[in-house]
Amino acid sequence: MNEERLHAYVDGRASDEERREVEALLARDEDTAARVRAYAAQNEALHELFDPVMLEPQTQTFRMPRSDAASWRRWGGLAATLLLGVACGYGVRSWLGESTAMPPIAHAAMYAHAAYVPEVRHPVEVGANDQQHLVAWLSKRLSTPLRSPVLDAAGYHLLGGRLLPPTNDEDSAPIAMLMYENAQGRRLSLLVKRESKNRETAFRFVEEGSTRVFYWIDGPLGYALAGDLPRHELQVIARLVYRQLNP
């Protein structure tokens, strides 16, 4: 089934026959169902971000000829849609996985997660029982105040963290890594790094094997959340992290 029909279903534009067809597909295809849930979550995120702006009261009024009113409403709505598309295009594509070349933070998250998550005795350098020291140490090494997000709502607790070396000779910035674990022993890796070159702020998604990464840039810092989770589950947790670190 093509993406256009799935988007029509999520947006409520599908006919009754198309809706039944999509729902039958979702009932038997978990991958497509997860994709549709991600589309719905992305729509919700866009509404949360832009609805307050779109619904702001107008501070100025103007008059136009009655004959032009219907035309203005039609073209005005189209213009608003186009502007929203321009403003959010990268963000929309990022949630759908159409990412460009990965910045260093995403590469580092992919490989660090694979390297340290399987460790049983030494997955972190500093444990969560010394969280205050951990955050202060990483903040000092990155030369910026850091925070450790609280992921209890998603069922994960802080396991601890470590400092990772720079990704290459051209980039001397160290990387802070925080690791989280749930009751089933599943782990997540959150990496934070200074990004001197990349200023793309949209969410991006990449995957390699069973490891999936959502990453984004905010000001001088890059963030990446890696985990061996279904994409839609990792997306929910990434949004939770984002809201805490970028209020």
C-alpha positions, 0 to 999 in steps of 0.5 A: 500500500502506498504512503499517500493512502496511509497518510490519508488514513491518518489525516482522516481523508480516506473514504470508508472503503479505503479506511476499511482496507487500511485497517485490515492491513494494519491488523495483519502487518505490525510494521505498517501499523507501527509506521502509521502510529509514528505518522499519527505521533508526528501529526500530534507533535506538529499540532502541539507546536503550531496550533497555538500560533495558528490560533493566536488572536489577530491584532490587526483587521482589514477589509476586502471586497466581498467578491474576493473573500471566498477566493482569499480564504481558499488561497490563504489556506493554501498559503498557510499549508505551504508555509507550514510545509516549508517550516516543518519539511525537514522535521516531517521527513525526519520522523519518516526516516528520510534523513541526510548524512549522519552527523558525528553524534549519530555515528557515535551513538550507533557504535557506542550503544553496540559497544557498551550495552552488552557489558554486564559488569562495566557498562558505565564508568560512573553509576547512578548512585553517584549521579551528582558527580557524574553530571558535574564531571560530564558538564565540566568536560563538555564545558556546558551544563548538562542534565540527566533526563528522568525517564521513569514515565517510560519505565527506564531508570538511569544506570550511569554514564561515561565519557567517550573520546572525540569521533575523529581527528578533525573534531576534538569535542568529547562526548557524554553518554548516559545509559538507562535500563528498564525492568526487563534489562533493556537499555537505552543510550543517550549521547550529548556532544558539542556540534560546531558545524551541523546546525540542522535542528530537525529530528532525524532517524537512522537505523542499522540492524536492530539498533535505531537512533533518533538525533537532533541538534539544539543550539551548540549541542547535538543529542542522540538516543539509541536503542534496540526498540521498535521505532515508534517506541523509541520515538516516544521516548525521544520526545520525552527526552527532548521535552526535558532537555529543550523545554 
